[in-house]
Amino acid sequence: MNVTRLVGAAQERDIEPLTVRLLGSPQVTLGQRPLSFQTRKVLALLVYLMVEGGRPSRETLVALLWPESPPEKAAATLRGTLSRLRKALQPGGSYLLSEGNTVAFDFDQVHDLDLAWLAAAARMEATSDELAAVLALDRGEFLEGFSLPDAPAFDTWAAIQRAVCQRQLEAVYDRLSQHQLAAHDSGAAVETAAQWVSRAPLNEQAYRRLMAAKTLNGQRPAALQTYRQLQTTLRDELDLGPARESSVLADNISRGRVRQERATPQSAPPSTDQNRHLTLPLVGRADEHRQLVGAYRQIGRDKTQVVALIGAAGVGKTRLVDAFLAWATLDAPEIETWQGRAHLALGQFEAARAALLDARAAAEEQEERAMLWRVLVTLSELEQAGSNTSAAGRLRDQARAVVDDIAAHAGRLRVIFMDQPAVVQLLEESL
C-alpha cells in the first residue's frame, strides 16, 4: 500500500480522500466532511479491515464482534453492519470488497490512514521533515477512549495494535531527536524529546535524549531536573533507580563536560582550560557534523570506521571534533574517547599529557580498570619519549598492577584477557 502515491493521485485528480485518523480518538472524514456511523461496531469493522488488511472471513469478523450471538443471528448482523458501513462511505465511492466468504477494504481506493504513515516512517529511512510530519499526526493512543464491552476479542486486538503503535511512535521520536541533535538543532530536539517523555514516561532513553538536548541547548539545570524527574518516576512507578547509563550522563552534565558554544574573538589567546569543555561547532559545519555522526552510527552495525578531517589551519577542525565528542558523550554516556595517541603522533606532547591525565582521572573516578591500564601505558610512552625513564617505569608498574587486578577477577575470561597482545607486551617488557 503506497499511501503517498494514493494521496498524490487524489490531489492531482481533485478527489476527496477518505481520511482515517486512529491515533487518539478515531476520526473519519471524506475531504473536509466528518463521517458518522450508526453504531460503534460499524466503525470498529472499518478500523479492523483497514488496520489488519488481508481478506478476513465472515466467520472471523463474527467471532471478533459478536462472540455471544447465535451463528445465524450473528451472520445477519454482520450483513446489516456491512450495509450500514457501505452507506456511510458511499459519498466517496465503494471502499469494500466482498468475494465468496471474505470481506476486505479496497486499498486501491484513495485513502489516507495515519497508521500507514507511521508504519512507513518506523520501517524506512526518512528525513527530519518527514518524521516530524508523521509525529504531527500523533493525537494519543490507538483508538483512545474507544472500546466494545461486549466484544472482548476486539478489545484484545486493539490492545495489541496499541502496543505496536507505541513502539513505532517511540522509534520515530528516537530517530527524529537523533537527527535534530546531529544537525545541532537542539531547540527542536528539546521539543521532540519532551513529547517523547510525555508519550513514554517510563522510557529512560527518552529522558536521556531530553537531558542531552537541554544540555546542548544551554539548559544544564533543566537537564539535571529532568534526571531528578526520571529518578522520581522510576521510584514511584517501579521502585527502581535509573540505569547506569542515565546516572553517568547526569554526572557528565553536572560536571560541565558539555556546554553551549560561545563566540570567541579571533584575537583571543588559545584556551588553557584543563577541564576540556566541549563546544558546538562554528556555524556552517552542520553537514560535516552529520557525516561524523553517520560514521559513528556505522560502528553500532559492527563496521569499523576511520574518518580524516583535512583542512587548512583555522577553518574549525578542532571545534568540529570537540562538538562531535560533546554529542557522542551525551548520546552514549559510557563511551571511551582517546585523543592522547593522536597528539603524540603529531608531537603535541603537552596536549597529549593533558588529554591522558583527564582520561586517567575519569577512569579512576568511574573505576574503569579496562580503560585505566591502557591510559597508564600510553602515559608511560609519553614520559619515555621525553627521556623521563623513571616516571615511565613507575607508570608501567602501575599499569601492570591494574592488569594483575583485572586478571585476578576475570574468572573464565582470564585466559582470553591475558592473551591480548597489548597485555602480553606490557607484562613481558622489562623496566
N, C-alpha and C positions, 0 to 999 in steps of 0.2 A: 504494500500500500504506500504510494508516494503522495503524501499529503501536500507537499509543496507543489507538485505538478497539478493536482486536482484543484487546489485553491487558485493557482495561477491561471489555469484554464477557465475557471469560473469568472475571474476578473476580466479576462480577455473577451469572453462571450456575454458579459454582463448578466451572469446567472447568480441568483442569490444562493449562497451555500447554506447547507444545514450545519449550523454551528452547535456543537455539544461540548459543554464545559462540566467536567466531573470532579475537578479538584476544588473542594469546597462543596457547598450545596449544589445539587445538579441544576443546570440551566440549559435549555434547548431553545434555539432561535432559528428562524428562517429569515435570512437577511437581517433586518433590524427588528423583526416582529417576534416576540416571545411566543412559544407554543405551549399550550396547556394540554393536559391529559386527563381523561375522565377518572382514572384510578391510579393509585401508586404502582400497581402491578403492570399497567400499560407502560409506564416509564421504566420500571425495572426490566421489562422484557427488552425494550430498546437498548438500555445500558448493557445488558448481558450480551446481546447479539453483537454490539459494536466493540465491546472490550474483549470478549472471548474469541470472536472471529469464528472461522470454520462454518460448518453446517450441522448444528446440533439437531438431534432427532426430536420429534414432538414428545416422545416419552421422557427424554432428558429435561425438557422445558416443564413438563407437567410435574415431574418429581421435584424440580427446583422451586416452583412457585405454588403448587397446590398439593403438597405431600399428603394431606389428610383426606382429600376428596376421593370418592369412588372413581375408578378409571373412566367410565363413560362420561360422568359429570365433569371431571377434570378436562377431558378432551374437548368437550363442548365449550367449557370456559376458556380454554386456550384459543379455540377458533374465534370466539367473541372478542377476546383481547387482541388478537392479531387484526381483526377487522377494525377495532377502535384505533389501533396504532396506525394502520394504513390511512384511516380517515384523518387522523391528526397530522400526518406527514403529507397528505395529498397535495396541498398547495405547492410543494416543492417537487413533486413527481413521485415515482414509485421507488421506494428505498428497500423494499423487502422482496426476497426471492423464496419461492416455495417450489420444491421439487421432490416428488414422492413423499416420503415421510419426514423430510428435513425442512428447516427454515433457516434463512441466513439474511444478513444485512448486505445490500449491494454496495460494495466499496468502490465500484466504478462510478457511482453517482457522486456529484460534487458535495463534499462534506468537509468539515473542519473539526477534528477531535483533539482536545488538548492532550490527552494521554498519548496520542501518536507522536506529537511534537516532543513530549517528554521522553518517550522511549528512544526516539531517534537521537536526541541530544545526549542521553546517557550512554548510548551504544557507540556513537561515531564521534570523530573529531569535529569540533565546532569552534567557531570564532567567539570572542568575548561578546560581540553584539548578538550573535545567535543564542548563546547561552542565557544572556540577560533577557532576551525576548521570551524564552521559554519560562524563565522564573517569574516573569510578569504575569503568567497565567496561573501562578500558584495562589489560590484563594483559601486554601485549607486542605484538610484531609480528603481522601477519596470518599465521595458520597457523604459528606459531613451532614449529620442530622437526619439521614435517610435510612430507614430500616423497614423490614417486613416481619412483624412479630409472629405471624402465622406461617412464615416460610424460613425456618432456621437454616436450611441449606443455602438459600440465597445470602443470608447474613454472614454465614461462614465463608462463602465465596468472596463476598465484599471485603471481609476482614483480611483475607489472603491478598486480594488486589491492593488493599490499603497499605499493607506491608511492602508490596512490590513498588508501589508509587513512592513510598517514603524512601526506600533505598535509592531509587532513581533520582529523586529530588536531591537527596544528600550528595550523590555523585556529581550532579550539576552544580550545586553550591560549592562543592570542593573544587571542581575544575575552574569555575569562574573566578573564585577568590584567588586561586593559584595564578591564573592568567593576569589578574589585576595586580597582584604583588610583583609578579615577574616584570610587568610593564611599569612598575613604580607608581601605579595609580592607587596609592594607599587609602585615599579618601573613599573611593568606590569599594575597595576591599573591606574597609571597616563596615560599610553599609551591608554588603553581601554577607560577611561573616556574622554580623549581628542578626540578620534574618535567619541564617543557618542555625545559630544558637537558639533562637526563638522556636524554630521548627523542630529542633532535636536537642532538647535541654539536657540530655544525659550523654551526649556525644562529646568526648574530650577533644577529639580532633577539631571540632567546630570552635571550642573555646580557645584552643591553641592558635588557630588561624586568626581569631579575633584579637588575641593578645599580640600576635605578630603584626597585624595590620595597624593596630593602635600604636604600637611602638614605632614602626616606621613612619607613622603619621605625626610623630612628636607628642603622643599622648601616653607617656610612660606610666604616670599614676593611674590612668584609666585602665591600662593594660594589666597592672597589678591588681586593680579592683576586680577585673574580670576573673583573674585567678582565684581571688577570695570567693567570688560568686560560685566558681566551679567547686571549690572545697565545700562550701555550704550545701550546694545542691547534692553532691555525691554523698555527703554525710547524712543529710536529711532523708534522701530517697533510697539510698542503697547501703548506708552505714559503711561506706568505703572512703578511702582517701584517693587523691589524684595519682595517676601513674607517674613513674619516674620521669618520663619524657616531659610531662607537664611541669613537674617540680623543677627540673633542670632549666626549662625555658623561663620559668618565673625567676629563677636565680640569675640567669644571664641578663634578664631585663632589669632586675633590681640592682645589679652591679654596674649597670650602664654600659654594657658591652656594645650596644647598638644605639645610635642616635640619629636624629634627622640632620641632613646636610645644612651647613650654614655657609653663606657666601664668604669667601676668603680673598682679600685683596691680593693681586698678583705680586705686590711688593712685600708681602708678609713673609717673614722667615719660616723655614720649614718647621713643622711641629716636632717637639721632642717628647710628647706625651707618651709615657711608658704604658698607659692603660690601653693603648691601641684602640680607641673608639672607632667604630666602623661607620662610614658615612655613605649616603646615597650618591649616585654618580652625577656628574655635571649634566645639565640639560642637553639633550641631543644624543645620549648614549643608550636610550631605551632599546633600540634594535640590537645593539651588541650585547646588552644585558640579557635579552631574551635568548640569544644564541648560547650564552653561557648556561642559562637555566635549562635549555633544551639538551645540551651535552650532559649536564648533571642528571637530568631525568633518565638518560640512556643508561647511566650506571645502575639504576634500580632495575634495569632489564638485563643485568649481567653483561653489559657491554662497556668494556674499558674505554675511557675517553682521554685524549690528550689535546689540549687547546693551547695555542700560542697566540699571544697578543703582541702584534707588531705595529709600531708607530713611532713617530718622532717624539723626542723628549717634550714633555709639557702638554701633550694632547689629551691627557686624562686616563692613561692606562692604570695607574695606581688607584685612582679614585674608583674606576670601574671594578677593579679586583676587590677593593675594600667593600664596595656596595654589594657585590655578589656574595662575599663572605658574610655580610650582615644578613642578607636574605637567607643564605644557607643555614646560618646559625639559628634563625627563627623557624625555618621550615623543618629542620631536623636537629633539635637541641643537642643531641649527643654526638654530633658529627665531629670528627677529628680533622683539624687543618694543620698542614705542615708548610711552613714558609722558610724555616731555617736553612734547608739544603739549597734552595734556590738562591738565597742571599750568599751562601758560601760559594756557590759556583760562580757568582758574579764578583766575588772578592769583597762583598759588603759585610765585613766581619762584625761591626758594631750593630748593624741592623739584624744580622743573624743571631747575635747574642741576646738582643732584646726579645726577639720572637721566641727563641728557645727558652729563655727564663720565664716568659709568660706561659709557655706551654708546660713547663715543669711545675710552676705554681698551680696551674689549673689541674694537672694530673694528680698532684699531691692532695689538693683540696678535695677532689672528687674520688680519690683512692683508685684511680685508673692505672693499675700497675702495668698493664699491657702497653699503655702509651708511655708511662714514665721511663721504663728501661731504654726504650728507643731514643727518647729525648736526652737521657743521660749519655748514651753512646754518641749521639751527634754533638753534644756539648764537648765531650772529650776530644772529638775530632777537631772541633774549633780551637780548643786550647792547644792541641798538638800542632795545628797549623801555625799558631802564634809562638811555638817553641816553648810553651809552658808545660813541660812534660810532667812535672809533679802534680799539677792540677788535673791534667789529663788522666793520670794514673788513678787519682782519687775518684774521679767521676766514673771510670771504668770499674773500679771496685764497687762503687755504689750500684752501678748497673748490674754487675754480677750478683750482688746481694738480692736485688729485686727479682732477677731471673730465678735464683735459687728458691725464693719465697713462692714465686708462681709455680715452679715445678713441684714444690712440696705439697701444694694444694690442687694439683692438676688431675689427680686420680688417674683414670684410664687414658686421659688425653696427654699424660706426661710424655710418653714416647714421641707423639706427634709434635708436641711443643719443643722438646729438646732436639728434634731433628731439623728444626728450621735453620736454614743456612746462616742467618744473622745471629742466632743463638749459639750455634756451633762455633762461629768465628769469634764471638765475644769470649766464650769460655776457653778457647784454645790459645788466644793471644796472650803473650806474656807482657808484663809491665814494661 
